[in-house]
């Protein structure tokens, strides 16, 4: 059942690693720019950095994880795969309760899943 899902050859691990790095850099850039813009318009009072955390960054990061993982479910045709859906729910839960950096790991591993034909 999990044979193809858990088949991590070197090419797939490299793809997951590069996906993690690229999406994390994009997330840091989007979140920092968005919080700066919201602070400029007076919507958010606190600034700081992405890595310092804060409730605003957690909310933006959780929305980003939700958008990336649900977009991956839709684009790869995994919306009817229960294991991929469980990984998405795990990533969103990790993003809200622990860390967005930690939550991007299951999303990166989900990028290696193959769509069922």
C-alpha positions as CSV (number, residue, x, y, z in Angstrom):
1,X,0.0,0.0,0.0
2,X,2.8,2.5,0.9
3,X,5.3,1.0,-1.5
4,X,5.3,3.8,-4.1
5,X,4.6,6.5,-1.6
6,X,7.6,5.7,0.6
7,X,10.0,5.0,-2.3
8,X,12.6,7.7,-1.7
9,X,15.4,7.3,-4.3
10,X,18.1,10.0,-4.5
11,X,16.3,11.9,-7.2
12,X,13.1,12.2,-5.3
13,X,14.8,13.2,-2.1
14,X,16.7,15.9,-3.9
15,X,13.4,17.2,-5.4
16,X,11.8,17.3,-2.0
17,X,14.8,19.1,-0.5
18,X,14.9,21.7,-3.2
19,X,11.1,22.1,-2.9
20,X,11.4,22.7,0.9
21,X,14.2,25.3,0.4
22,X,12.5,27.2,-2.4
23,X,9.1,27.3,-0.8
24,X,10.5,28.3,2.6
25,X,12.4,31.2,1.0
26,X,9.3,32.2,-0.8
27,X,7.3,32.0,2.4
28,X,9.8,34.2,4.3
29,X,9.7,36.8,1.5
30,X,6.0,36.9,1.2
31,X,5.4,37.0,5.0
32,X,8.0,39.7,5.6
33,X,6.7,41.9,2.8
34,X,3.0,41.3,3.8
35,X,3.7,42.2,7.5
36,X,5.7,45.3,6.5
37,X,2.9,46.4,4.2
38,X,0.3,45.7,6.9
39,X,2.4,47.6,9.4
40,X,2.7,50.6,7.0
41,X,-1.1,50.8,6.8
42,X,-1.5,50.5,10.5
43,X,-3.3,47.1,10.5
44,X,-0.5,45.3,12.4
45,X,1.3,46.9,15.3
46,X,4.2,44.5,15.7
47,X,6.9,44.0,13.1
48,X,10.1,42.0,13.9
49,X,11.4,39.1,11.8
50,X,9.9,36.0,10.4
51,X,12.1,33.7,12.5
52,X,11.2,35.5,15.7
53,X,7.6,34.3,15.2
54,X,4.6,36.1,16.4
55,X,0.9,35.5,15.9
56,X,0.8,37.4,12.6
57,X,3.6,35.4,11.1
58,X,2.0,32.2,12.3
59,X,-1.3,33.1,10.7
60,X,0.3,34.0,7.4
61,X,2.5,30.9,7.5
62,X,-0.5,28.6,8.1
63,X,-2.4,30.2,5.2
64,X,0.7,29.7,3.0
65,X,1.0,26.0,4.0
66,X,-2.8,25.5,3.4
67,X,-2.5,27.1,0.0
68,X,0.6,25.2,-1.1
69,X,-0.6,21.8,0.2
70,X,-4.1,22.1,-1.2
71,X,-2.7,23.4,-4.5
72,X,-0.5,20.4,-4.6
73,X,-3.4,18.1,-3.9
74,X,-5.4,19.6,-6.7
75,X,-2.6,19.8,-9.3
76,X,-1.3,16.3,-8.8
77,X,-4.7,14.8,-8.7
78,X,-4.3,13.6,-5.1
79,X,-7.6,15.0,-3.8
80,X,-9.1,11.5,-3.4
81,X,-6.0,10.0,-1.8
82,X,-6.6,9.7,2.0
83,X,-2.9,9.5,2.9
84,X,-2.1,12.8,1.1
85,X,-5.1,14.4,2.7
86,X,-3.9,13.2,6.2
87,X,-0.4,14.7,5.4
88,X,-2.0,18.0,4.5
89,X,-4.0,18.1,7.8
90,X,-0.8,17.2,9.7
91,X,1.1,20.0,8.0
92,X,-1.6,22.5,8.8
93,X,-1.7,21.4,12.4
94,X,2.1,21.5,12.7
95,X,2.1,25.0,11.2
96,X,-0.4,26.3,13.7
97,X,0.8,24.6,16.8
98,X,4.6,24.2,16.3
99,X,6.4,25.9,13.5
100,X,5.9,26.8,9.9
101,X,9.4,25.5,9.1
102,X,8.5,22.1,10.6
103,X,5.2,22.1,8.8
104,X,6.9,22.5,5.4
105,X,8.6,19.1,5.8
106,X,5.4,17.0,5.3
107,X,4.5,19.3,2.4
108,X,7.9,18.8,0.8
109,X,7.5,15.0,1.2
110,X,4.1,15.2,-0.3
111,X,5.7,16.8,-3.4
112,X,7.2,13.4,-4.2
113,X,3.9,11.5,-4.2
114,X,2.7,10.2,-7.5
115,X,-0.8,10.7,-8.7
116,X,-2.8,7.5,-8.9
117,X,-4.0,6.6,-12.4
